[in-house]
């Protein structure tokens, strides 16, 4: 059976409770893989080849903005859509994330039904939007 790469998601958050919350919200529509650090997220990305990650910007082993920049600079990883799900709520953090290459930005706490809908929308339209803006 072929796996649909558009349905694979890495949930990169050091807060296990948030990992579980995001997975429980999205597991009906995504194959979810938790990661508690940037290193673990990278290893999971290489192994599972997801099309989407949710990323807490504050990580125990580095800053999520740098991780976004790395993903965007690596040609084999540029296809991955990035949704920041973070405690960082400043406009400056949002701008930095979007400039680095984030596709969406959610400030914790998230509201389940709205978050679920936004993630489905990102999955459906994110790649089209990226391809459009690169032209």
C-alpha positions as CSV (number, residue, x, y, z in Angstrom):
1,X,0.0,0.0,0.0
2,X,1.4,3.4,-1.0
3,X,1.6,6.1,1.7
4,X,0.2,9.5,0.8
5,X,3.1,11.9,1.6
6,X,0.6,14.7,1.9
7,X,-0.8,13.1,5.0
8,X,2.4,12.7,7.0
9,X,3.1,15.2,9.8
10,X,5.9,15.7,12.3
11,X,4.9,17.3,15.6
12,X,8.0,19.0,16.9
13,X,7.3,20.2,20.4
14,X,9.3,19.6,23.6
15,X,6.0,19.8,25.6
16,X,4.6,16.2,25.6
17,X,1.1,17.5,26.5
18,X,1.1,19.7,23.4
19,X,2.4,16.9,21.2
20,X,-0.4,14.7,22.4
21,X,-3.0,17.5,21.9
22,X,-1.9,18.2,18.4
23,X,-1.7,14.5,17.5
24,X,-5.2,13.8,19.0
25,X,-6.6,16.7,16.9
26,X,-5.0,15.6,13.6
27,X,-4.5,11.9,13.7
28,X,-7.7,11.2,11.8
29,X,-6.3,13.1,8.8
30,X,-2.5,12.8,9.2
31,X,0.0,10.1,10.0
32,X,1.6,11.9,13.0
33,X,5.1,11.5,14.4
34,X,6.1,13.2,17.6
35,X,9.5,14.8,18.2
36,X,10.7,16.4,21.4
37,X,13.7,18.3,20.0
38,X,15.1,19.7,16.7
39,X,17.5,16.8,16.4
40,X,14.7,14.3,16.8
41,X,12.5,16.3,14.4
42,X,15.3,16.2,11.8
43,X,15.8,12.5,12.2
44,X,12.1,11.9,11.8
45,X,11.9,14.2,8.8
46,X,14.7,12.3,7.1
47,X,13.1,8.9,7.9
48,X,9.4,9.7,7.2
49,X,9.7,12.4,4.5
50,X,6.6,14.4,5.8
51,X,4.9,17.1,3.8
52,X,4.1,19.1,6.9
53,X,5.5,19.8,10.4
54,X,4.2,21.7,13.4
55,X,7.1,23.4,15.1
56,X,7.4,25.0,18.6
57,X,10.0,27.7,18.1
58,X,11.5,27.3,21.5
59,X,13.4,24.0,21.6
60,X,15.8,22.5,24.1
61,X,18.5,22.2,21.4
62,X,18.1,25.4,19.4
63,X,15.9,28.0,18.0
64,X,13.1,27.0,15.6
65,X,13.7,30.0,13.3
66,X,17.2,28.6,12.5
67,X,15.6,25.2,11.9
68,X,13.1,26.7,9.4
69,X,15.9,28.4,7.6
70,X,17.8,25.2,7.4
71,X,14.8,23.3,6.0
72,X,14.3,26.1,3.4
73,X,18.0,26.1,2.4
74,X,18.1,22.3,1.9
75,X,16.7,21.5,-1.6
76,X,15.6,18.0,-0.6
77,X,13.6,19.4,2.4
78,X,12.1,22.6,0.8
79,X,8.8,20.8,0.0
80,X,7.9,20.6,3.8
81,X,5.2,22.9,4.9
82,X,5.9,24.5,8.3
83,X,3.3,25.6,10.8
84,X,4.7,27.2,13.9
85,X,2.6,26.3,17.0
86,X,4.4,28.3,19.6
87,X,4.2,30.2,22.8
88,X,5.9,33.2,21.1
89,X,3.2,35.7,20.5
90,X,5.1,38.9,19.4
91,X,4.7,40.4,16.0
92,X,8.5,40.3,15.7
93,X,8.6,36.6,16.2
94,X,5.8,36.0,13.6
95,X,7.6,38.2,11.1
96,X,10.9,36.4,11.7
97,X,9.2,33.0,11.2
98,X,7.4,34.0,8.0
99,X,10.6,35.6,6.6
100,X,12.5,32.3,7.4
101,X,9.9,30.3,5.4
102,X,7.1,29.4,7.8
103,X,3.7,28.8,6.1
104,X,1.4,29.4,9.0
105,X,1.7,30.6,12.6
106,X,-0.4,29.6,15.7
107,X,0.0,31.0,19.2
108,X,-0.7,28.6,22.0
109,X,-3.2,27.8,23.4
110,X,-4.8,26.5,20.2
111,X,-8.5,26.1,19.6
112,X,-9.0,22.5,18.4
113,X,-11.7,22.8,15.7
114,X,-10.2,26.0,14.2
115,X,-6.7,24.6,14.3
116,X,-7.8,21.3,12.7
117,X,-9.5,23.3,9.8
118,X,-6.5,25.5,9.3
119,X,-4.2,22.5,9.1
120,X,-6.4,20.8,6.5
121,X,-6.4,24.1,4.5
122,X,-2.7,24.4,4.7
123,X,-2.3,20.8,3.5
124,X,-4.6,21.5,0.6
125,X,-3.3,24.9,-0.5
126,X,0.1,25.3,1.0
127,X,2.1,23.7,-1.9
128,X,0.1,25.6,-4.5
129,X,0.8,28.9,-2.7
130,X,4.5,28.1,-2.3
131,X,4.9,27.2,-6.0
132,X,3.0,30.4,-7.0
133,X,5.2,32.7,-4.8
134,X,8.5,31.2,-6.2
135,X,7.6,32.2,-9.8
